[in-house]
Amino acid sequence: TEAVATSAVTTSAVASSAAGSPPAGSTTGTCEGESNTCVGDVTHWDGGLGACGTTVDTNVDFAIALPYQFMGTPSNTKPYCGRSVTLYQPTSGTTVQATVRDKCMDCQDRAIDCTNVLFNQITDNMGNGRMSGIQWWLN
């Protein structure tokens, strides 16, 4: 089983816009860089063999599944596979780094699926299966 290094979690605000917080985010944008922040619901999944061709351990790996419409139809050769992603929870200021390892067939717009460990981190253990308003961008 391939292990992905756990990621740094901070509770300080992410510096970005003139107002001192990331932009509100888009539900249809490119999500490329903090200036193109996307926003959507986060849910969680149990891991397993991901669309990027690697096994994901939901209890250890800080990994996400991008929406299938965003990721595209073919697997394994996706340009997003292995990309670093920043997730930001505006209510608490929690910021988490993760890696794209799968695609989510049920995710709409810019909603993303997280491993259980990542979901608990970004929701500050307050999520009940889904949390809205999480901002994220590809690094």
Disulfide bonds with the S-S distance in Angstrom:
Cys31-Cys38 2.02
Cys52-Cys81 2.08
Cys104-Cys107 2.15
